[in-house]
Amino acid sequence: MKSDKGNDDYSRLLINDSLLPDIFLVRYAQELSRNALLVYLWINMTGNKNSFDGNTVKQFKIIPDEETDKTLAELMASGLINRKDKTYFFDDIKAREVEEYVQAQKARGVDPDSVLSSDEKERTTLAESISKTFYQGELPYIFYRLIDKCLYEYKFDGIVCYKLFEEGYDQSIHRSNIQMENRAREWYEKGYTDIKSLEKHLEVSARYKKLVKLTGSLMRKRLNGLDLDRVKSWAEDLDATEELVTLAFKENEFRSNLTLKNVGDTLTKWHDQGVKTAEDAARFCEEEHKENKRKATRRKANAGSSWRTGEEAGIGSKPEEPGNKKVSEDVSSGDDNDIPDDILNMFGDD
């Protein structure tokens, strides 16, 4: 049997538990720096939510003193705390979330109460599927809001909304509301609201990742920002496949300093000529090589026949005219009398 002292300790442990809203975990915590997260949790634990300052944080000794102002500024920028004069206090993130949701519904001309209690079959089925598949049956409330935004504001097809959470899960961002919101907005702005346009985008994205891996292997280096932009244009603008990129590298192996620009120029040329497959590229290269050989042969033949004598080129001595003196065949004799006057006049009277 436990002693009364043991029961008191047990009760104290229960009472001292800090309760944090789910929205903090899925919307804010994952984006905070280590220092900001520590300060927020520590203030929450000590119960000083409505009145604390920089000295309060410094007393905890959980972060360097010189980092205090920067950390509090980060928490303010994140919308987790506010300040009045020199005193800080926690913002009510749950109340703010509900208010933002209600205002969003009113802006759409919808009665918020009817939406919050709505039993729309399609939306409910979709949310339950997302919850069971990606959140172990515990979908945080804030993601219900994201589903509503995708369906009613962005006009996503139901399958597109599901694909959003599927991709978020695959990329391990499905528990970050901010990153999921950004991805949904990106799809909306680029017009990926129906499954056809989305599947094209997803196919290009998957191919881009493969091309990055392939190109890094062929170049034997880690690709930087400019390199990644080039590879992205191959996937998006040139419809390049792994096979085409591999052949483009082989086409440029003769270069002593091979660059991605060289490979890109080859891919661009193929794209402009309608080359879509590795077989097309092989045929195109074969014909191009044959044509280059023919051109080289013609140039060599033309170069061999370009040397002609002066007489063949129409260059010769003019017929002797009456009254003109014939130029001596041996000009090197040094006899000025044998040189025509017009040539001597070129040197003046000296």
KANOR-V286129 format. One record per residue. N is the residue number from 1. PSI is psi in whole degrees, -180 to 180 (* if undefined). D_CENTER is the distance of its C-alpha to the mean C-alpha in whole Angstrom. Layout:
n = (N/N)
psi = (PSI/PSI)
d_center = (D_CENTER/D_CENTER)
This chain:
n = (1/2/3/4/5/6/7/8/9/10/11/12/13/14/15/16/17/18/19/20/21/22/23/24/25/26/27/28/29/30/31/32/33/34/35/36/37/38/39/40/41/42/43/44/45/46/47/48/49/50/51/52/53/54/55/56/57/58/59/60/61/62/63/64/65/66/67/68/69/70/71/72/73/74/75/76/77/78/79/80/81/82/83/84/85/86/87/88/89/90/91/92/93/94/95/96/97/98/99/100/101/102/103/104/105/106/107/108/109/110/111/112/113/114/115/116/117/118/119/120/121/122/123/124/125/126/127/128/129/130/131/132/133/134/135/136/137/138/139/140/141/142/143/144/145/146/147/148/149/150/151/152/153/154/155/156/157/158/159/160/161/162/163/164/165/166/167/168/169/170/171/172/173/174/175/176/177/178/179/180/181/182/183/184/185/186/187/188/189/190/191/192/193/194/195/196/197/198/199/200/201/202/203/204/205/206/207/208/209/210/211/212/213/214/215/216/217/218/219/220/221/222/223/224/225/226/227/228/229/230/231/232/233/234/235/236/237/238/239/240/241/242/243/244/245/246/247/248/249/250/251/252/253/254/255/256/257/258/259/260/261/262/263/264/265/266/267/268/269/270/271/272/273/274/275/276/277/278/279/280/281/282/283/284/285/286/287/288/289/290/291/292/293/294/295/296/297/298/299/300/301/302/303/304/305/306/307/308/309/310/311/312/313/314/315/316/317/318/319/320/321/322/323/324/325/326/327/328/329/330/331/332/333/334/335/336/337/338/339/340/341/342/343/344/345/346/347/348/349/350)
psi = (135/145/163/-36/-40/-40/-39/-43/-41/-44/-39/-36/-40/-43/-34/1/136/130/124/139/146/-35/-29/-41/-43/-21/-30/-49/-40/-15/-6/152/166/-45/-44/-41/-43/-46/-44/-46/-39/-43/-41/-40/-37/-8/17/33/-31/-1/102/162/-172/-36/-34/-45/-41/-33/-28/-27/37/-17/158/141/-39/-13/-3/-53/-43/-40/-43/-36/-37/-42/-35/-44/-29/-9/19/-29/160/170/140/117/-119/9/135/156/154/140/147/91/-28/-47/-39/-38/-45/-42/-43/-38/-45/-43/-37/-40/-41/-38/-29/0/26/141/115/-37/-39/-31/-44/-29/10/148/43/121/-47/-46/-41/-43/-43/-47/-41/-39/-44/-42/-48/-38/-41/-10/21/34/4/73/119/147/-39/-27/-22/-38/-40/-39/-46/-42/-43/-42/-43/-30/-48/-12/38/144/153/-41/-32/-41/-43/-43/-32/-47/-31/-45/-38/-40/-45/-33/7/37/8/-16/3/107/-38/-47/-36/-39/-44/-40/-42/-42/-39/-45/-42/-47/-28/1/18/63/-15/160/-31/-50/-34/-43/-37/-44/-44/-36/-43/-41/-43/-41/-38/-44/-39/-39/-36/-46/-45/-47/-41/-38/-44/-35/-13/47/165/128/139/-172/-48/-41/-44/-37/-40/-47/-37/-39/-32/-43/-44/-43/-29/-1/35/141/172/-39/-43/-42/-40/-44/-37/-37/-43/-36/-22/15/-23/-16/139/-27/80/131/164/-23/-41/-45/-42/-39/-41/-45/-38/-43/-45/-43/-43/-25/7/16/124/-23/168/-36/-42/-44/-41/-44/-43/-44/-39/-46/-38/-41/-40/-43/-38/-36/-42/-41/-41/-39/-44/-41/-39/-41/-42/-37/-35/-27/10/-14/121/154/166/-39/-38/-31/0/17/117/177/142/151/143/130/150/140/-11/142/142/132/133/139/-24/78/-24/1/-23/2/110/-22/-20/-2/129/150/-38/-28/-42/-33/-19/-22/8/-169/-11/*)
d_center = (64/62/63/63/61/58/58/57/54/53/53/52/49/48/48/46/43/40/39/35/34/31/29/29/27/25/24/24/25/22/20/23/24/27/29/29/29/32/34/33/34/37/38/38/40/43/43/43/40/42/43/42/41/39/43/42/39/41/44/41/40/37/35/36/38/36/33/34/34/30/30/32/30/27/29/30/26/25/28/30/33/35/37/41/42/42/42/39/39/36/35/36/32/34/36/33/31/34/35/31/31/35/34/31/33/36/33/33/37/37/40/38/41/41/37/38/40/39/40/37/38/34/32/34/34/30/30/32/31/27/29/31/28/26/28/31/33/32/30/29/31/27/26/28/28/24/25/28/25/23/26/28/26/23/25/23/25/27/25/21/22/23/20/18/20/20/16/17/20/18/15/18/17/20/22/20/21/18/15/17/17/14/13/16/16/12/14/17/16/14/18/17/20/22/22/22/19/17/18/17/13/14/15/12/10/13/13/10/11/14/13/11/15/17/16/16/19/21/20/21/18/15/12/11/8/10/11/7/7/10/10/7/10/13/12/11/14/16/16/17/18/19/22/21/19/22/24/22/23/26/27/26/28/31/29/29/26/23/20/17/18/21/19/17/20/22/20/20/24/24/22/24/27/26/26/24/25/26/30/29/27/30/33/31/31/35/36/34/36/39/39/38/41/43/42/43/46/47/46/48/51/51/51/54/56/55/58/61/65/66/68/66/63/66/67/71/74/75/79/81/82/86/86/83/84/82/80/81/80/80/78/78/82/81/84/83/85/84/80/80/81/77/75/78/77/73/74/76/80/80)
